[in-house]
Structure formats: structure tokens, C-alpha cells
């Protein structure tokens, strides 16, 4: 390979490297570019996202409070049910005793 061929090959390689670099820059710039109108839309979307997160946090807090209230109410209702069942059991036992007493009184008469 003589001097002229070496210069031509080197020039072609440098030209291809330049073209490849420019194309890569154009691709990166094309995909990462944000226009001014797009920036306003992104700000609006960010604000909407922030508001949605606040609403979600408030909803979660409300649901946790409501769940605690309902759990407390269920516990109270279960306690009242146990007390009522105990009272009913005592009343049935007393009614049985009264029936037995009445039957004994009728049997003795």
C-alpha cells in the first residue's frame, strides 16, 4: 500500500467515523429532546400526579380510620352478643328450674 492509498483509506475511515458520530448524536438528540410546549404539559402532568398522590394518601388514611372504627364496633357487638347469650342461657336455666318447681308442686297436690 503506497502513501496515496493510505491517505485515501484514512480519509474514508475518518469520514465514516464522523458520519457515524453525527448520526448517533442526531438519534440521541431526537429521543431526548423536549420541546417548550411539551415542558408545559409535563409540568401539568407532574402537578396532576402530585394531586392524585395526595388524594390517594387521604383515601388510605380515611380507610384506615374507618376500618379501625368498624373493628371497634364489631368488638363491641360481639361483646354484647356474648352478654346476651349468657343472659339467655341463665334465663333458660331459670325457666327450667321454675318448670321443675311447678311440676313438683302439681305432683304434690
Buried (B, 14 or more C-beta within 10 A) or exposed (E): EEEEEEEEEEEEEEEEEEEEEEEEEEEEEEEEEEEEEEEEEEEEEEEEEEEEEEEEEEEEEEEEEEEEEEEEEEEEEEEEEEEEEEEEEEEEEEEEEEEEEEEEEEEEE
